[in-house]
Amino acid sequence: MNNAYESMRTFWLDVKNLQHKKEVPQLGEQHICVAGVEMAAVDHQGATKNLLIAASSLGNASVYFENNSPSGIGGFTGGATSGPIHERAQQLLQEASYAAEKLPVVATLAAQKDPAKITLFTVSGDGTLRATELKETEVRNPEHPLYAFFAYTQQLLGAFRTQQEEAAKKAVPVASESTEK
């Protein structure tokens, strides 16, 4: 895992980073403030790269992924006040608050290294980290008890993709206008 990705991952796993905000909602019996998923994929050069999708109970969210750029990381942030990312982040946190009791408490979150598996995680208001590693094919089954938790992480990712596509469409006319002048 490269340093830039690890820094952003650490940021999301430390609930103290939310404390500069106004009162941070703590959801459910486990007082969940942050939830998400970490996945791995193999790039075109055969190296394993990580992807983190995380959201907070404030309604903001981020997607970070390792890549082969000079910085070694790419990503998106959004949802701070409203819109589809905010809505999906809130849905993810609500579902994670229900599912948290099914996740064991862990001392640290081991980086996902297996592209066939995912790691679902939550962080409570007191910093308690809960996580479980599952085969992605299993958790995609609607009968799986953590299916909804995982599904909301994927819907959040979809909201980010839609936002990026819309931004790209808006940028294209501006670029073509400047070359015509």
N, C-alpha and C positions, 0 to 999 in steps of 0.2 A: 504494500500500500504506500503510495507516495505521500510526501509531507503535506501538500496542499489539501488533498482529500482527507487525510487524517485530521488535520486542523478543523475542517468544517464538520466532520463526523463528531469530533470531541465537543465542538461548540453545541451541537444539537443534543448530545447526551448529558450535558451539564445544565440542569434546570436553573442554576443560578444565573445563567445568561438571560433568563426571562424576567428576573427580579427588578431590572431597571424600568420595566413597564409598570403601569398601574396594576392593581390587584390581578393576579393570575388565577383564572378559574381552575379549580381542581375537581375533576370529574370522577364520579363513582366512589365505591367503597375504598378503592386503592388510591384515590386522589391523583388521577392521571393528568399530567400537564403536557407531555410530549409522547408521540407515538409514531411508528413508521415501520419500514421494511428495509433490509439491506439484501442486495442480490449481487451475484457475480456473473461475468460473461468473459468469454475468450475473444480477444481482438484478432485482427487479421495477421498479426505477427506471432500469435500463439500465447500471448501473455494474458494472465487473468486480471481483469479490471473490475472494480467495485462500483456499485450504484446505490445511493442512499435516497430514499424518499421519506421525508419527515415533516410533521406538522405539530403545531402547538395549540393549546386550548385558547389562545388569543385569536386563532383563525388564520395565522400566517403559516406558510409552508415553503419548503425548498426541495429541490432535486439536485443532487451533486453526483457527478460521475468522473471517474478517472479516464483520461484519454492520453493521446500521444502528442498533445500540443506542448509548446514550451513551458507553460505553467503546470501542465499535467492534470488539469481539472477543468471541467465545464459544469454548467449548472444554470438553474433558474430559481428565482425567489418570487413570492407574490402572496396575494390574499390578505394583506394586512388590514384592509377595511371592508371590502365587499367583493362581489363577483363570484364566478364559478370556482375559482381556486379557494377562496375563503369558504364557500359553501361545502366543497368537498373536504377541506381540512377539518371543518367542524363535524361533518359526518364521520370522518375517520376517527377523530378523537372520541366521539360519542360511542362508536362501536368498540374502540380500544378500551374504553372505560368498562364496558360490559365484559370484555374478553380477558381483562388483566388478571383476574383470579385464576385463569387457566394457564397463565405463564409463570414458570418458576422464577424466583428471585435469583439474580446472578450478580457476581462481584464486578465483572467486566463484560463487555460485549465483544466476543471474539469476531474478528473480521471474517466475512463470508468468503470462502475460497472455492466452493463447489458450485458451478453453474447450474446444477440440477436442484440445488436447494436454495431456500430463502430463510432469512431470520426476521421474525416479527418481534418488535420490542416496544416497551412503554417505559416512561420515566415518571415517577410520582413527584409531588410537591416537595417531599423531603429528600429527593435524589435517589430513591429506591429504583433500581433497574430490574426489569423483568424481561425475559426473552426466551424464545424457543426457535430451534432450527427445524425446518420441515422440508420434505421433498415438495417442490413446486407443483408437481402433478397431483399430489394428494390434496393440497390446500386449495386447488382450483375446483375440487369436487364440491358442489353445493351442499352435500351432506356433511362435510367436514365442519367441526365446531368452530374453527377459526376462518372459515371461508369468507364471511362478511368483512372481517378485519382486513384480510388480504385484498379482497375485491375493492374496498374503499381506497387502498393504497394505489391500486391500478387506475381507479377512476380519477384520483388526484393527478396521477401522471398524465392521464388523458386530458385533463383540464389544462395542464401546463403545455401539452402539445398543441392544443387548440389555440391557446394564447399566442404561442410562437408562430403558428401558421398565419393567424390574423395579423400579427406584427410584420411578418414577412410580406404579406400581400400589400399592406400599407406602404412599406418601404420601396417596393418595386416601382410604382408610378413616380415617386420622388426622384429616384435614381435615373429613370429614363428621361424625365423632364430636364434634369440638369445637364445631360449629355446632348440634348437637342438644342440648347441655347448657345 
